[in-house]
């Protein structure tokens, strides 16, 4: 084999090797999938959380001035969900033997009032509907003075229509409560006080509201009588 042919064969071999290397370098290489753990956001979960532990996580501060508070700061009345306003949604949830019309309005039902332990027959009407009212467990004015004044309007509307924050109760008891927090008003029905306070804690924890020192102490006092009280899971 002459020198020319030998060089030609070597050149072909080298070109082939270079071609194969190029193909190999540009072919995506298999790598096993990275094993990742499914992350579960438990920040807002209230399941199996002791109310007393959740209370200790809430900031204690003084009550801010009520300056600027109006009911309209939390929206103009109830919002609607799927054609039903929030008042009727809560009545349907909390009353027994509910009869509703085709407009999603609760026409009648029976409430075992958690605040007074009375049994109240409800009938929709101009003079009778107010016998049962929907209470904001954390009063809107109280929320305003403990953080809500710094929120955007959308968040305040969400807060005022959150089912966790709402409960059907006797109208008179709701009026007696007014803007009170746990330091100034508790349900006359003592057997409900642990649930009432734990719901307030759940609401304040969810929305980042604070409590006053007097409010904190009142809540601790109530919860000391019901060891093991959990936050509501709604």
LUMROZA-985220 format. One record per residue (C-alpha): z, x, y; chain; residue in one letter. Coordinates in Angstrom, 2 decimals, always signed. Layout:
[[Z,X,Y],'A','a']
...
// end
This chain:
[[+0.00,+0.00,+0.00],'A','x']
[[-1.06,+1.55,+3.30],'A','x']
[[+1.23,+1.92,+6.26],'A','x']
[[-0.42,-0.99,+8.15],'A','x']
[[+0.16,-3.55,+5.39],'A','x']
[[+3.74,-2.40,+4.93],'A','x']
[[+4.50,-2.94,+8.60],'A','x']
[[+2.87,-6.36,+8.49],'A','x']
[[+4.98,-7.46,+5.49],'A','x']
[[+8.16,-6.21,+7.15],'A','x']
[[+7.29,-8.09,+10.35],'A','x']
[[+6.71,-11.34,+8.41],'A','x']
[[+10.03,-10.92,+6.59],'A','x']
[[+11.90,-10.26,+9.83],'A','x']
[[+10.28,-13.26,+11.50],'A','x']
[[+11.25,-15.47,+8.58],'A','x']
[[+14.85,-14.26,+8.70],'A','x']
[[+15.02,-14.84,+12.46],'A','x']
[[+13.61,-18.36,+12.01],'A','x']
[[+16.17,-19.23,+9.35],'A','x']
[[+19.01,-17.87,+11.49],'A','x']
[[+17.84,-19.96,+14.45],'A','x']
[[+17.77,-23.11,+12.32],'A','x']
[[+21.25,-22.41,+10.97],'A','x']
[[+22.73,-21.72,+14.40],'A','x']
[[+21.34,-24.97,+15.85],'A','x']
[[+22.31,-27.24,+12.98],'A','x']
[[+25.53,-29.21,+13.67],'A','x']
[[+28.18,-28.02,+11.30],'A','x']
[[+30.40,-30.48,+9.46],'A','x']
[[+34.03,-30.43,+10.32],'A','x']
[[+36.63,-32.74,+8.79],'A','x']
[[+37.82,-35.57,+11.07],'A','x']
[[+40.93,-34.81,+13.05],'A','x']
[[+43.83,-36.87,+11.79],'A','x']
[[+45.37,-38.76,+14.69],'A','x']
[[+48.38,-41.06,+14.77],'A','x']
[[+48.00,-44.58,+16.15],'A','x']
[[+49.98,-44.69,+19.34],'A','x']
[[+51.95,-47.86,+19.98],'A','x']
[[+53.01,-48.62,+23.53],'A','x']
[[+56.59,-49.80,+23.25],'A','x']
[[+57.39,-49.58,+26.96],'A','x']
[[+57.40,-53.34,+27.51],'A','x']
[[+58.54,-54.37,+24.06],'A','x']
[[+61.87,-56.17,+23.98],'A','x']
[[+62.08,-56.57,+20.22],'A','x']
[[+65.38,-55.37,+18.76],'A','x']
[[+66.66,-53.97,+22.04],'A','x']
[[+70.29,-54.62,+22.84],'A','x']
[[+70.75,-56.29,+26.20],'A','x']
[[+73.60,-53.95,+27.11],'A','x']
[[+71.41,-50.89,+26.45],'A','x']
[[+68.59,-52.32,+28.53],'A','x']
[[+71.03,-53.06,+31.36],'A','x']
[[+72.12,-49.42,+31.45],'A','x']
[[+68.49,-48.46,+32.12],'A','x']
[[+68.26,-50.67,+35.21],'A','x']
[[+68.89,-49.04,+38.56],'A','x']
[[+72.00,-50.05,+40.50],'A','x']
[[+71.45,-50.38,+44.26],'A','x']
[[+72.60,-52.44,+47.19],'A','x']
[[+70.93,-55.72,+48.08],'A','x']
[[+68.12,-55.29,+50.61],'A','x']
[[+67.85,-57.64,+53.61],'A','x']
[[+66.23,-61.03,+53.03],'A','x']
[[+63.96,-60.44,+56.02],'A','x']
[[+60.45,-61.76,+55.50],'A','x']
[[+61.23,-63.86,+52.44],'A','x']
[[+59.38,-67.15,+52.02],'A','x']
[[+58.54,-69.06,+48.85],'A','x']
[[+54.87,-68.52,+49.67],'A','x']
[[+55.39,-64.78,+49.17],'A','x']
[[+55.27,-65.65,+45.45],'A','x']
[[+52.26,-67.97,+45.68],'A','x']
[[+51.69,-71.58,+46.57],'A','x']
[[+53.07,-73.51,+43.62],'A','x']
[[+52.26,-73.16,+39.96],'A','x']
[[+49.19,-71.41,+38.64],'A','x']
[[+47.02,-73.03,+35.98],'A','x']
[[+46.22,-71.63,+32.56],'A','x']
[[+43.47,-73.29,+30.54],'A','x']
[[+43.71,-76.32,+32.80],'A','x']
[[+47.49,-76.72,+32.48],'A','x']
[[+49.85,-75.84,+35.30],'A','x']
[[+52.81,-73.64,+34.45],'A','x']
[[+55.39,-76.40,+34.99],'A','x']
[[+53.83,-78.52,+32.26],'A','x']
[[+53.47,-75.49,+29.99],'A','x']
[[+57.21,-74.80,+30.26],'A','x']
[[+58.14,-78.48,+29.85],'A','x']
[[+56.04,-78.59,+26.70],'A','x']
[[+57.75,-75.46,+25.42],'A','x']
[[+61.35,-76.43,+26.19],'A','x']
[[+61.43,-80.20,+25.62],'A','x']
[[+61.55,-82.04,+22.30],'A','x']
[[+59.50,-85.12,+21.38],'A','x']
[[+56.95,-84.32,+24.05],'A','x']
[[+54.22,-86.81,+24.93],'A','x']
[[+51.45,-85.44,+27.17],'A','x']
[[+48.43,-87.15,+28.71],'A','x']
[[+44.82,-86.02,+28.60],'A','x']
[[+45.34,-84.00,+31.78],'A','x']
[[+47.87,-81.76,+30.04],'A','x']
[[+50.72,-83.36,+31.98],'A','x']
[[+53.97,-83.95,+30.13],'A','x']
[[+54.66,-87.66,+30.41],'A','x']
[[+57.99,-87.76,+28.57],'A','x']
[[+60.31,-85.80,+26.35],'A','x']
[[+63.94,-84.85,+25.77],'A','x']
[[+65.71,-81.75,+27.05],'A','x']
[[+68.92,-80.30,+25.71],'A','x']
[[+69.78,-78.58,+28.94],'A','x']
[[+70.89,-75.00,+28.31],'A','x']
[[+72.79,-74.79,+31.61],'A','x']
[[+75.02,-77.84,+31.10],'A','x']
[[+74.51,-78.71,+27.42],'A','x']
[[+73.57,-82.25,+28.46],'A','x']
[[+70.81,-84.19,+26.72],'A','x']
[[+68.37,-85.45,+29.35],'A','x']
[[+65.58,-87.95,+28.80],'A','x']
[[+62.55,-86.97,+30.83],'A','x']
[[+59.97,-89.40,+32.17],'A','x']
[[+57.27,-88.35,+34.56],'A','x']
[[+57.45,-90.14,+37.91],'A','x']
[[+58.04,-89.68,+41.62],'A','x']
[[+61.73,-90.47,+41.35],'A','x']
[[+62.45,-89.15,+37.84],'A','x']
[[+60.56,-85.86,+37.43],'A','x']
[[+63.09,-83.94,+39.51],'A','x']
[[+65.84,-84.66,+36.97],'A','x']
[[+64.42,-81.68,+35.11],'A','x']
[[+63.32,-78.64,+37.09],'A','x']
[[+61.83,-75.29,+36.16],'A','x']
[[+64.24,-72.54,+37.11],'A','x']
[[+63.27,-68.97,+37.92],'A','x']
[[+65.93,-67.23,+35.86],'A','x']
[[+65.90,-64.39,+38.37],'A','x']
[[+65.82,-66.31,+41.65],'A','x']
[[+62.78,-65.45,+43.76],'A','x']
[[+64.93,-64.64,+46.76],'A','x']
[[+67.08,-62.37,+44.59],'A','x']
[[+63.96,-60.63,+43.30],'A','x']
[[+62.70,-60.22,+46.87],'A','x']
[[+65.92,-58.43,+47.86],'A','x']
[[+65.88,-56.20,+44.79],'A','x']
[[+62.39,-54.78,+44.79],'A','x']
[[+59.79,-57.56,+44.92],'A','x']
[[+59.26,-57.25,+48.68],'A','x']
[[+57.44,-53.99,+47.97],'A','x']
[[+54.97,-55.56,+45.52],'A','x']
[[+51.47,-56.79,+46.17],'A','x']
[[+51.06,-60.57,+46.28],'A','x']
[[+49.27,-60.67,+42.91],'A','x']
[[+52.29,-59.16,+41.18],'A','x']
[[+54.68,-61.59,+42.85],'A','x']
[[+52.52,-64.53,+41.73],'A','x']
[[+52.48,-63.14,+38.19],'A','x']
[[+56.27,-62.79,+38.31],'A','x']
[[+56.82,-66.35,+39.56],'A','x']
[[+54.68,-67.75,+36.72],'A','x']
[[+55.85,-65.54,+33.86],'A','x']
[[+57.20,-67.70,+30.97],'A','x']
[[+59.93,-65.10,+30.42],'A','x']
[[+61.16,-65.87,+33.92],'A','x']
[[+60.97,-69.66,+33.59],'A','x']
[[+63.18,-72.22,+31.86],'A','x']
[[+63.46,-76.02,+32.02],'A','x']
[[+66.93,-77.10,+33.16],'A','x']
[[+68.84,-79.96,+34.73],'A','x']
[[+67.74,-80.32,+38.34],'A','x']
[[+71.25,-80.52,+39.73],'A','x']
[[+72.35,-77.34,+37.97],'A','x']
[[+69.28,-75.56,+39.28],'A','x']
[[+70.12,-76.62,+42.82],'A','x']
[[+73.71,-75.43,+42.40],'A','x']
[[+72.46,-72.03,+41.29],'A','x']
[[+70.29,-71.61,+44.37],'A','x']
[[+69.56,-67.91,+44.97],'A','x']
[[+72.57,-66.72,+42.99],'A','x']
[[+72.61,-63.72,+40.68],'A','x']
[[+74.98,-63.18,+37.76],'A','x']
[[+77.76,-62.10,+40.14],'A','x']
[[+77.71,-65.40,+42.04],'A','x']
[[+76.54,-68.02,+39.52],'A','x']
[[+76.56,-68.52,+35.77],'A','x']
[[+75.64,-71.60,+33.72],'A','x']
[[+78.57,-74.02,+33.23],'A','x']
[[+77.66,-74.03,+29.54],'A','x']
[[+79.54,-70.89,+28.50],'A','x']
[[+77.82,-70.71,+25.11],'A','x']
[[+74.52,-70.03,+26.89],'A','x']
[[+75.74,-67.32,+29.24],'A','x']
[[+74.91,-64.42,+26.92],'A','x']
[[+71.33,-65.65,+26.52],'A','x']
[[+71.07,-66.33,+30.24],'A','x']
[[+72.21,-62.85,+31.25],'A','x']
[[+70.07,-61.15,+28.60],'A','x']
[[+67.00,-63.01,+29.91],'A','x']
[[+67.76,-61.88,+33.45],'A','x']
[[+68.02,-58.32,+32.19],'A','x']
[[+64.73,-58.65,+30.31],'A','x']
[[+62.98,-59.92,+33.45],'A','x']
[[+64.41,-57.22,+35.71],'A','x']
[[+63.62,-54.54,+33.16],'A','x']
[[+60.04,-55.76,+32.77],'A','x']
[[+59.35,-55.80,+36.50],'A','x']
[[+61.45,-52.84,+37.61],'A','x']
[[+63.91,-54.81,+39.74],'A','x']
[[+67.35,-53.43,+40.36],'A','x']
[[+70.85,-54.94,+40.16],'A','x']
[[+73.82,-54.65,+42.48],'A','x']
[[+77.09,-53.13,+41.33],'A','x']
[[+78.79,-56.54,+41.29],'A','x']
[[+75.90,-58.02,+39.33],'A','x']
[[+76.01,-55.15,+36.84],'A','x']
[[+79.74,-55.60,+36.27],'A','x']
[[+79.35,-59.36,+35.81],'A','x']
[[+76.63,-58.82,+33.22],'A','x']
[[+78.68,-56.24,+31.34],'A','x']
[[+81.62,-58.65,+31.29],'A','x']
[[+79.48,-61.43,+29.79],'A','x']
[[+77.81,-59.18,+27.22],'A','x']
[[+81.17,-57.80,+26.10],'A','x']
[[+81.85,-61.27,+24.66],'A','x']
[[+78.66,-61.31,+22.56],'A','x']
[[+78.31,-57.91,+20.97],'A','x']
[[+74.86,-57.41,+19.51],'A','x']
[[+73.05,-59.69,+21.97],'A','x']
[[+69.36,-58.81,+21.99],'A','x']
[[+66.82,-59.23,+24.75],'A','x']
[[+64.55,-62.26,+24.32],'A','x']
[[+61.26,-61.33,+22.67],'A','x']
[[+59.03,-63.78,+24.53],'A','x']
// end
